Amino acid sequence: MLLDTSFLVDLLDRDPAALARARSLERDGIATRIPTPALFELWRGVHLAARTSEEADRVVGLLAAYASAPLDGPAAAAAGEIDARLIKAGTPIDPEDSMIAGIALAMGDALLTRNVRHFSRIPGIRVEEY
């Protein structure tokens, strides 16, 4: 299961639904990973925050619990196709979301997100809400 940025931010904010889902994933032994574009989005948020060092500490603590899933060649190819298709259709999403979706498709993993509206436009992706 890949963890989208929305889920990770909700974990950082101690959102009850996100915390409950994280506990259930751990209890059920479901492998979870963070796509590298989500890491980028988290670190961008750290450096835009008013209290950068405090936010960095929170992110480091969160990241210690999860492995990452890289944007490798096959994932980048899938992401480029997704992004181009959505742009041509007039329904673009953020490039980071296309990259996250590309990783999910290349790995054959589901994506856990609150942002179903964006990801549901991508054929073949398995999206789970919390």
BAROLUM-395065 format. One record per atom (N, C-alpha, C): chain; residue number from 0; residue in three letters; x, y, z. Coordinates in nm, 4 decimals. Example, Ala and Ser with C-alpha at 12.3 -4.5 7.8 and 13.67 -1.06 7.14 Angstrom:
A,0,ala,1.3190,-0.5690,0.7800
A,0,ala,1.2300,-0.4500,0.7800
A,0,ala,1.3200,-0.3300,0.7800
A,1,ser,1.2850,-0.2250,0.7080
A,1,ser,1.3670,-0.1060,0.7140
A,1,ser,1.2900,0.0030,0.7870
This chain:
A,0,met,0.0851,-0.1170,0.0000
A,0,met,0.0000,0.0000,0.0000
A,0,met,0.0898,0.1233,0.0000
A,1,leu,0.0656,0.2116,-0.0961
A,1,leu,0.1382,0.3385,-0.0998
A,1,leu,0.0581,0.4436,-0.0251
A,2,leu,0.1287,0.5298,0.0449
A,2,leu,0.0661,0.6325,0.1273
A,2,leu,0.0815,0.7679,0.0593
A,3,asp,-0.0313,0.8283,0.0245
A,3,asp,-0.0304,0.9591,-0.0405
A,3,asp,0.0011,1.0681,0.0615
A,4,thr,0.0420,1.1808,0.0105
A,4,thr,0.0764,1.2952,0.0946
A,4,thr,-0.0395,1.3357,0.1837
A,5,ser,-0.1623,1.3311,0.1319
A,5,ser,-0.2773,1.3716,0.2141
A,5,ser,-0.2870,1.2853,0.3400
A,6,phe,-0.2624,1.1560,0.3262
A,6,phe,-0.2664,1.0656,0.4412
A,6,phe,-0.1541,1.0998,0.5397
A,7,leu,-0.0358,1.1247,0.4872
A,7,leu,0.0784,1.1554,0.5733
A,7,leu,0.0579,1.2862,0.6496
A,8,val,0.0052,1.3874,0.5821
A,8,val,-0.0228,1.5146,0.6490
A,8,val,-0.1288,1.4941,0.7564
A,9,asp,-0.2297,1.4142,0.7258
A,9,asp,-0.3322,1.3869,0.8268
A,9,asp,-0.2738,1.3116,0.9462
A,10,leu,-0.1788,1.2213,0.9221
A,10,leu,-0.1106,1.1565,1.0348
A,10,leu,-0.0361,1.2589,1.1196
A,11,leu,0.0350,1.3483,1.0529
A,11,leu,0.1076,1.4524,1.1261
A,11,leu,0.0134,1.5396,1.2082
A,12,asp,-0.1064,1.5624,1.1559
A,12,asp,-0.2051,1.6458,1.2247
A,12,asp,-0.2905,1.5676,1.3237
A,13,arg,-0.2582,1.4379,1.3397
A,13,arg,-0.3279,1.3504,1.4354
A,13,arg,-0.4765,1.3352,1.4029
A,14,asp,-0.5097,1.3318,1.2726
A,14,asp,-0.6471,1.3114,1.2284
A,14,asp,-0.6940,1.1729,1.2744
A,15,pro,-0.8083,1.1647,1.3428
A,15,pro,-0.8536,1.0356,1.3963
A,15,pro,-0.8718,0.9273,1.2898
A,16,ala,-0.9261,0.9610,1.1743
A,16,ala,-0.9469,0.8606,1.0694
A,16,ala,-0.8137,0.8091,1.0161
A,17,ala,-0.7173,0.8976,0.9971
A,17,ala,-0.5852,0.8567,0.9482
A,17,ala,-0.5138,0.7710,1.0525
A,18,leu,-0.5216,0.8109,1.1786
A,18,leu,-0.4579,0.7326,1.2851
A,18,leu,-0.5192,0.5931,1.2947
A,19,ala,-0.6512,0.5853,1.2833
A,19,ala,-0.7176,0.4550,1.2902
A,19,ala,-0.6766,0.3674,1.1731
A,20,arg,-0.6670,0.4261,1.0550
A,20,arg,-0.6281,0.3465,0.9375
A,20,arg,-0.4830,0.3008,0.9491
A,21,ala,-0.3953,0.3864,0.9991
A,21,ala,-0.2549,0.3479,1.0179
A,21,ala,-0.2456,0.2309,1.1153
A,22,arg,-0.3223,0.2359,1.2217
A,22,arg,-0.3220,0.1256,1.3192
A,22,arg,-0.3730,-0.0037,1.2552
A,23,ser,-0.4782,0.0071,1.1736
A,23,ser,-0.5326,-0.1142,1.1122
A,23,ser,-0.4363,-0.1729,1.0084
A,24,leu,-0.3665,-0.0887,0.9347
A,24,leu,-0.2667,-0.1377,0.8394
A,24,leu,-0.1554,-0.2125,0.9126
A,25,glu,-0.1104,-0.1554,1.0227
A,25,glu,-0.0046,-0.2192,1.1007
A,25,glu,-0.0541,-0.3501,1.1618
A,26,arg,-0.1723,-0.3468,1.2196
A,26,arg,-0.2297,-0.4666,1.2818
A,26,arg,-0.2475,-0.5796,1.1803
A,27,asp,-0.2874,-0.5439,1.0571
A,27,asp,-0.3104,-0.6443,0.9528
A,27,asp,-0.1826,-0.6834,0.8786
A,28,gly,-0.0709,-0.6246,0.9159
A,28,gly,0.0563,-0.6598,0.8551
A,28,gly,0.0693,-0.6174,0.7091
A,29,ile,0.0004,-0.5119,0.6705
A,29,ile,0.0057,-0.4640,0.5323
A,29,ile,0.1291,-0.3763,0.5150
A,30,ala,0.2124,-0.4133,0.4178
A,30,ala,0.3336,-0.3356,0.3897
A,30,ala,0.2942,-0.1994,0.3348
A,31,thr,0.3541,-0.0957,0.3899
A,31,thr,0.3253,0.0410,0.3481
A,31,thr,0.4546,0.1113,0.3095
A,32,arg,0.4442,0.1947,0.2069
A,32,arg,0.5605,0.2710,0.1611
A,32,arg,0.5160,0.4106,0.1208
A,33,ile,0.6115,0.5006,0.1246
A,33,ile,0.5858,0.6390,0.0840
A,33,ile,0.6497,0.6617,-0.0525
A,34,pro,0.5698,0.7022,-0.1525
A,34,pro,0.6285,0.7328,-0.2830
A,34,pro,0.7203,0.8557,-0.2727
A,35,thr,0.8325,0.8521,-0.3428
A,35,thr,0.9293,0.9617,-0.3298
A,35,thr,0.8714,1.0993,-0.3627
A,36,pro,0.7761,1.1146,-0.4565
A,36,pro,0.7195,1.2483,-0.4739
A,36,pro,0.6449,1.2984,-0.3501
A,37,ala,0.5886,1.2076,-0.2711
A,37,ala,0.5250,1.2482,-0.1460
A,37,ala,0.6304,1.2965,-0.0468
A,38,leu,0.7491,1.2346,-0.0489
A,38,leu,0.8587,1.2837,0.0356
A,38,leu,0.8938,1.4276,-0.0026
A,39,phe,0.9025,1.4516,-0.1336
A,39,phe,0.9282,1.5878,-0.1825
A,39,phe,0.8229,1.6848,-0.1296
A,40,glu,0.6953,1.6465,-0.1392
A,40,glu,0.5887,1.7363,-0.0946
A,40,glu,0.5976,1.7632,0.0553
A,41,leu,0.6312,1.6609,0.1339
A,41,leu,0.6470,1.6822,0.2777
A,41,leu,0.7618,1.7778,0.3075
A,42,trp,0.8756,1.7563,0.2415
A,42,trp,0.9911,1.8423,0.2678
A,42,trp,0.9700,1.9847,0.2164
A,43,arg,0.8962,1.9993,0.1080
A,43,arg,0.8613,2.1349,0.0625
A,43,arg,0.7810,2.2036,0.1719
A,44,gly,0.6851,2.1309,0.2309
A,44,gly,0.6047,2.1874,0.3398
A,44,gly,0.6884,2.2263,0.4598
A,45,val,0.7884,2.1450,0.4902
A,45,val,0.8786,2.1773,0.6019
A,45,val,0.9449,2.3125,0.5780
A,46,his,0.9946,2.3321,0.4573
A,46,his,1.0711,2.4541,0.4294
A,46,his,0.9838,2.5758,0.4017
A,47,leu,0.8543,2.5550,0.3887
A,47,leu,0.7607,2.6669,0.3784
A,47,leu,0.6989,2.7018,0.5132
A,48,ala,0.7167,2.6149,0.6112
A,48,ala,0.6559,2.6340,0.7425
A,48,ala,0.7213,2.7491,0.8178
A,49,ala,0.6429,2.8120,0.9035
A,49,ala,0.6950,2.9212,0.9859
A,49,ala,0.7988,2.8698,1.0857
A,50,arg,0.7784,2.7490,1.1342
A,50,arg,0.8707,2.6883,1.2311
A,50,arg,0.9360,2.5676,1.1659
A,51,thr,1.0313,2.5927,1.0784
A,51,thr,1.0923,2.4887,0.9966
A,51,thr,1.1522,2.3765,1.0808
A,52,ser,1.2281,2.4093,1.1834
A,52,ser,1.2950,2.3032,1.2600
A,52,ser,1.1947,2.2151,1.3335
A,53,glu,1.0881,2.2727,1.3874
A,53,glu,0.9861,2.1926,1.4551
A,53,glu,0.9142,2.1019,1.3551
A,54,glu,0.8823,2.1562,1.2387
A,54,glu,0.8138,2.0774,1.1365
A,54,glu,0.9059,1.9665,1.0849
A,55,ala,1.0336,1.9967,1.0700
A,55,ala,1.1298,1.8954,1.0254
A,55,ala,1.1356,1.7805,1.1248
A,56,asp,1.1347,1.8103,1.2517
A,56,asp,1.1370,1.7054,1.3541
A,56,asp,1.0144,1.6152,1.3432
A,57,arg,0.8984,1.6749,1.3197
A,57,arg,0.7755,1.5951,1.3058
A,57,arg,0.7827,1.5046,1.1834
A,58,val,0.8329,1.5591,1.0723
A,58,val,0.8416,1.4810,0.9488
A,58,val,0.9438,1.3683,0.9639
A,59,val,1.0580,1.3969,1.0225
A,59,val,1.1600,1.2937,1.0432
A,59,val,1.1029,1.1803,1.1280
A,60,gly,1.0286,1.2148,1.2322
A,60,gly,0.9669,1.1124,1.3167
A,60,gly,0.8692,1.0261,1.2394
A,61,leu,0.7896,1.0879,1.1530
A,61,leu,0.6939,1.0132,1.0715
A,61,leu,0.7650,0.9238,0.9711
A,62,leu,0.8650,0.9774,0.9040
A,62,leu,0.9336,0.9029,0.7993
A,62,leu,1.0107,0.7831,0.8524
A,63,ala,1.0480,0.7865,0.9783
A,63,ala,1.1212,0.6749,1.0380
A,63,ala,1.0381,0.5464,1.0387
A,64,ala,0.9065,0.5610,1.0311
A,64,ala,0.8184,0.4445,1.0393
A,64,ala,0.7928,0.3768,0.9050
A,65,tyr,0.8361,0.4388,0.7938
A,65,tyr,0.7988,0.3881,0.6620
A,65,tyr,0.9173,0.3814,0.5662
A,66,ala,0.9154,0.2793,0.4813
A,66,ala,1.0110,0.2707,0.3703
A,66,ala,0.9609,0.3603,0.2577
A,67,ser,1.0469,0.3844,0.1603
A,67,ser,1.0054,0.4662,0.0465
A,67,ser,0.9897,0.3798,-0.0781
A,68,ala,0.9155,0.4328,-0.1741
A,68,ala,0.8946,0.3689,-0.3040
A,68,ala,0.9434,0.4677,-0.4096
A,69,pro,1.0488,0.4326,-0.4835
A,69,pro,1.1130,0.5298,-0.5726
A,69,pro,1.0385,0.5522,-0.7038
A,70,leu,1.0624,0.6678,-0.7587
A,70,leu,1.0187,0.6985,-0.8944
A,70,leu,1.1291,0.6483,-0.9861
A,71,asp,1.1208,0.5197,-1.0214
A,71,asp,1.2217,0.4597,-1.1080
A,71,asp,1.1780,0.4729,-1.2539
A,72,gly,1.2504,0.4088,-1.3447
A,72,gly,1.2214,0.4201,-1.4868
A,72,gly,1.0797,0.3800,-1.5248
A,73,pro,1.0345,0.2600,-1.4876
A,73,pro,0.8974,0.2213,-1.5224
A,73,pro,0.7909,0.3126,-1.4607
A,74,ala,0.8133,0.3563,-1.3382
A,74,ala,0.7175,0.4462,-1.2735
A,74,ala,0.7159,0.5825,-1.3429
A,75,ala,0.8337,0.6321,-1.3829
A,75,ala,0.8406,0.7600,-1.4534
A,75,ala,0.7704,0.7516,-1.5882
A,76,ala,0.7864,0.6394,-1.6570
A,76,ala,0.7186,0.6218,-1.7859
A,76,ala,0.5669,0.6223,-1.7662
A,77,ala,0.5188,0.5522,-1.6657
A,77,ala,0.3749,0.5497,-1.6376
A,77,ala,0.3258,0.6890,-1.5979
A,78,ala,0.4041,0.7584,-1.5169
A,78,ala,0.3661,0.8927,-1.4723
A,78,ala,0.3585,0.9903,-1.5892
A,79,gly,0.4548,0.9828,-1.6791
A,79,gly,0.4532,1.0710,-1.7955
A,79,gly,0.3309,1.0474,-1.8820
A,80,glu,0.2950,0.9208,-1.8994
A,80,glu,0.1761,0.8883,-1.9787
A,80,glu,0.0495,0.9395,-1.9104
A,81,ile,0.0397,0.9183,-1.7798
A,81,ile,-0.0759,0.9652,-1.7031
A,81,ile,-0.0888,1.1159,-1.7156
A,82,asp,0.0197,1.1869,-1.6914
A,82,asp,0.0172,1.3323,-1.6924
A,82,asp,-0.0232,1.3852,-1.8300
A,83,ala,0.0355,1.3300,-1.9357
A,83,ala,0.0037,1.3746,-2.0713
A,83,ala,-0.1421,1.3464,-2.1056
A,84,arg,-0.1907,1.2273,-2.0705
A,84,arg,-0.3296,1.1917,-2.1000
A,84,arg,-0.4263,1.2874,-2.0314
A,85,leu,-0.4000,1.3196,-1.9043
A,85,leu,-0.4896,1.4091,-1.8308
A,85,leu,-0.4821,1.5526,-1.8833
A,86,ile,-0.3634,1.5965,-1.9230
A,86,ile,-0.3501,1.7304,-1.9814
A,86,ile,-0.4281,1.7381,-2.1121
A,87,lys,-0.4128,1.6378,-2.1969
A,87,lys,-0.4853,1.6353,-2.3248
A,87,lys,-0.6361,1.6323,-2.3043
A,88,ala,-0.6810,1.5664,-2.1985
A,88,ala,-0.8237,1.5576,-2.1695
A,88,ala,-0.8777,1.6845,-2.1039
A,89,gly,-0.7879,1.7776,-2.0696
A,89,gly,-0.8307,1.9005,-2.0034
A,89,gly,-0.8611,1.8833,-1.8564
A,90,thr,-0.8091,1.7744,-1.7971
A,90,thr,-0.8328,1.7467,-1.6552
A,90,thr,-0.7007,1.7199,-1.5831
A,91,pro,-0.6047,1.8112,-1.5938
A,91,pro,-0.4733,1.7840,-1.5352
A,91,pro,-0.4781,1.7763,-1.3825
A,92,ile,-0.3805,1.7061,-1.3280
A,92,ile,-0.3579,1.7024,-1.1834
A,92,ile,-0.2144,1.7499,-1.1596
A,93,asp,-0.1788,1.7687,-1.0348
A,93,asp,-0.0421,1.8108,-1.0033
A,93,asp,0.0567,1.7064,-1.0545
A,94,pro,0.1707,1.7500,-1.1084
A,94,pro,0.2698,1.6526,-1.1557
A,94,pro,0.3114,1.5530,-1.0473
A,95,glu,0.3181,1.5992,-0.9233
A,95,glu,0.3542,1.5077,-0.8144
A,95,glu,0.2519,1.3949,-0.8020
A,96,asp,0.1234,1.4281,-0.8214
A,96,asp,0.0201,1.3250,-0.8141
A,96,asp,0.0324,1.2269,-0.9301
A,97,ser,0.0690,1.2769,-1.0484
A,97,ser,0.0928,1.1861,-1.1609
A,97,ser,0.2086,1.0918,-1.1301
A,98,met,0.3134,1.1441,-1.0673
A,98,met,0.4282,1.0608,-1.0318
A,98,met,0.3905,0.9564,-0.9264
A,99,ile,0.3126,0.9979,-0.8276
A,99,ile,0.2669,0.9046,-0.7246
A,99,ile,0.1822,0.7949,-0.7885
A,100,ala,0.0934,0.8334,-0.8785
A,100,ala,0.0097,0.7355,-0.9485
A,100,ala,0.0950,0.6427,-1.0342
A,101,gly,0.1972,0.6969,-1.1006
A,101,gly,0.2866,0.6144,-1.1816
A,101,gly,0.3575,0.5092,-1.0984
A,102,ile,0.4001,0.5473,-0.9792
A,102,ile,0.4650,0.4517,-0.8891
A,102,ile,0.3655,0.3433,-0.8488
A,103,ala,0.2433,0.3841,-0.8134
A,103,ala,0.1415,0.2871,-0.7728
A,103,ala,0.1131,0.1877,-0.8853
A,104,leu,0.0983,0.2373,-1.0068
A,104,leu,0.0701,0.1485,-1.1195
A,104,leu,0.1887,0.0573,-1.1503
A,105,ala,0.3091,0.1134,-1.1505
A,105,ala,0.4274,0.0333,-1.1818
A,105,ala,0.4504,-0.0760,-1.0773
A,106,met,0.4175,-0.0473,-0.9528
A,106,met,0.4378,-0.1445,-0.8452
A,106,met,0.3176,-0.2367,-0.8264
A,107,gly,0.2043,-0.1987,-0.8856
A,107,gly,0.0831,-0.2777,-0.8660
A,107,gly,0.0243,-0.2633,-0.7270
A,108,asp,0.0519,-0.1504,-0.6626
A,108,asp,0.0031,-0.1252,-0.5269
A,108,asp,-0.1185,-0.0336,-0.5282
A,109,ala,-0.2000,-0.0460,-0.4255
A,109,ala,-0.3097,0.0475,-0.4034
A,109,ala,-0.2518,0.1754,-0.3432
A,110,leu,-0.3267,0.2836,-0.3559
A,110,leu,-0.2867,0.4136,-0.3021
A,110,leu,-0.3888,0.4565,-0.1981
A,111,leu,-0.3415,0.4851,-0.0785
A,111,leu,-0.4269,0.5330,0.0291
A,111,leu,-0.4238,0.6852,0.0290
A,112,thr,-0.5405,0.7465,0.0083
A,112,thr,-0.5460,0.8916,-0.0069
A,112,thr,-0.6814,0.9468,0.0358
A,113,arg,-0.6818,1.0733,0.0659
A,113,arg,-0.8053,1.1481,0.0871
A,113,arg,-0.8434,1.2175,-0.0435
A,114,asn,-0.7487,1.2233,-0.1374
A,114,asn,-0.7644,1.2967,-0.2623
A,114,asn,-0.8160,1.2053,-0.3744
A,115,val,-0.9300,1.1445,-0.3511
A,115,val,-0.9863,1.0496,-0.4465
A,115,val,-1.0232,1.1195,-0.5776
A,116,arg,-1.0654,1.2440,-0.5706
A,116,arg,-1.1096,1.3169,-0.6898
A,116,arg,-1.0010,1.3200,-0.7967
A,117,his,-0.8768,1.3459,-0.7576
A,117,his,-0.7670,1.3477,-0.8554
A,117,his,-0.7344,1.2078,-0.9057
A,118,phe,-0.7136,1.1168,-0.8152
A,118,phe,-0.6626,0.9849,-0.8520
A,118,phe,-0.7666,0.8974,-0.9210
A,119,ser,-0.8944,0.9250,-0.8997
A,119,ser,-0.9980,0.8429,-0.9642
A,119,ser,-1.0030,0.8660,-1.1152
A,120,arg,-0.9380,0.9678,-1.1654
A,120,arg,-0.9332,0.9944,-1.3099
A,120,arg,-0.8321,0.9056,-1.3824
A,121,ile,-0.7575,0.8268,-1.3095
A,121,ile,-0.6476,0.7500,-1.3667
A,121,ile,-0.6906,0.6049,-1.3828
A,122,pro,-0.7018,0.5586,-1.5082
A,122,pro,-0.7435,0.4201,-1.5295
A,122,pro,-0.6432,0.3211,-1.4715
A,123,gly,-0.6974,0.2183,-1.4069
A,123,gly,-0.6144,0.1103,-1.3570
A,123,gly,-0.5626,0.1280,-1.2158
A,124,ile,-0.5706,0.2487,-1.1611
A,124,ile,-0.5165,0.2689,-1.0260
A,124,ile,-0.6197,0.2231,-0.9225
A,125,arg,-0.5716,0.1578,-0.8192
A,125,arg,-0.6571,0.1161,-0.7091
A,125,arg,-0.6410,0.2201,-0.5977
A,126,val,-0.7498,0.2876,-0.5684
A,126,val,-0.7489,0.3949,-0.4679
A,126,val,-0.8312,0.3510,-0.3480
A,127,glu,-0.7746,0.3728,-0.2309
A,127,glu,-0.8480,0.3463,-0.1068
A,127,glu,-0.8558,0.4755,-0.0266
A,128,glu,-0.9736,0.4969,0.0315
A,128,glu,-0.9973,0.6127,0.1170
A,128,glu,-0.9867,0.5725,0.2633
A,129,tyr,-0.9783,0.6695,0.3481
A,129,tyr,-0.9806,0.6437,0.4922
A,129,tyr,-1.0765,0.7399,0.5580
